[in-house]
Amino acid sequence: MTDQQNTASAGGAQLVGAPGRPARSFWDDSQRRPECRHWIGDERQFCKEANGVRLFIPGRRCPLHTPAALQGKPEPQPGPGWPIFRKEAT
């Protein structure tokens, strides 16, 4: 086994790489097109919707699987931003 090919059986994360290239994690989706990574348990697969996908803390989600949508709440609307009366610390 080389540095570039670490397997889960060796106790580490599964890394995929070729000699001379940096290894990347199996879950690293920076090289793939953005798609919804919500796990649908009944279907035993990821959603994989590609339209309207945004990045959230739990991962990339389509409009049907955003944290607010899963809770049955409306999406939060963008607010005014930093309040006028607050000053930035210098």
C-alpha positions as CSV (number, residue, x, y, z in Angstrom):
1,M,0.0,0.0,0.0
2,T,1.3,3.4,-0.9
3,D,0.9,6.9,0.6
4,Q,-1.6,7.7,-2.1
5,Q,-3.9,4.8,-1.7
6,N,-5.2,4.5,1.9
7,T,-8.0,2.1,2.4
8,A,-10.8,2.0,5.0
9,S,-9.5,-1.4,6.1
10,A,-6.3,0.2,7.2
11,G,-8.3,2.4,9.6
12,G,-8.2,5.6,7.6
13,A,-10.6,7.4,5.3
14,Q,-10.8,6.0,1.8
15,L,-8.5,8.1,-0.4
16,V,-8.2,7.8,-4.1
17,G,-5.1,8.9,-5.9
18,A,-2.4,7.9,-8.4
19,P,1.3,8.1,-7.9
20,G,2.5,11.7,-8.3
21,R,-1.0,13.2,-7.7
22,P,-2.4,14.3,-4.4
23,A,-5.0,11.9,-2.9
24,R,-8.5,13.2,-2.6
25,S,-11.2,12.0,-0.4
26,F,-14.0,9.9,-1.8
27,W,-16.5,12.4,-0.4
28,D,-14.7,15.4,-1.9
29,D,-17.2,16.7,-4.4
30,S,-15.3,19.8,-5.5
31,Q,-14.4,18.1,-8.8
32,R,-18.0,17.0,-9.6
33,R,-21.0,19.0,-10.7
34,P,-22.9,20.3,-7.8
35,E,-25.8,18.0,-6.9
36,C,-28.1,17.5,-3.9
37,R,-26.4,15.2,-1.4
38,H,-29.6,14.6,0.7
39,W,-29.9,10.9,1.6
40,I,-33.4,9.4,0.8
41,G,-33.6,6.5,3.1
42,D,-36.6,4.8,1.5
43,E,-34.9,4.8,-1.9
44,R,-31.5,4.1,-0.4
45,Q,-29.8,6.7,-2.6
46,F,-28.9,10.4,-2.7
47,C,-31.3,12.9,-4.3
48,K,-28.7,14.0,-7.0
49,E,-30.9,16.9,-8.3
50,A,-28.7,19.4,-10.1
51,N,-31.0,22.4,-10.5
52,G,-31.0,25.2,-7.9
53,V,-28.4,23.5,-5.6
54,R,-26.8,25.6,-2.9
55,L,-24.3,24.9,-0.2
56,F,-25.5,24.6,3.4
57,I,-23.7,23.4,6.5
58,P,-24.9,19.8,6.0
59,G,-23.8,19.9,2.4
60,R,-25.2,20.7,-1.1
61,R,-29.0,20.8,-1.1
62,C,-31.7,21.3,-3.8
63,P,-34.7,23.5,-3.0
64,L,-36.7,20.5,-1.8
65,H,-34.1,19.4,0.7
66,T,-32.9,22.6,2.3
67,P,-32.9,22.6,6.1
68,A,-35.9,24.9,6.2
69,A,-37.8,22.8,3.6
70,L,-37.2,19.6,5.6
71,Q,-38.6,21.3,8.7
72,G,-41.7,22.5,6.7
73,K,-40.7,26.2,7.1
74,P,-40.4,28.9,4.4
75,E,-37.0,29.8,3.3
76,P,-35.5,32.8,5.2
77,Q,-35.6,36.0,3.2
78,P,-32.4,38.1,2.9
79,G,-32.5,40.9,5.4
80,P,-31.0,44.4,5.4
81,G,-27.5,43.1,6.5
82,W,-25.3,44.8,9.1
83,P,-27.4,47.3,11.1
84,I,-26.6,50.9,10.5
85,F,-26.2,51.8,14.2
86,R,-23.5,49.1,14.8
87,K,-19.9,50.0,14.2
88,E,-17.2,47.6,13.1
89,A,-14.5,46.9,15.7
90,T,-11.2,48.6,14.7
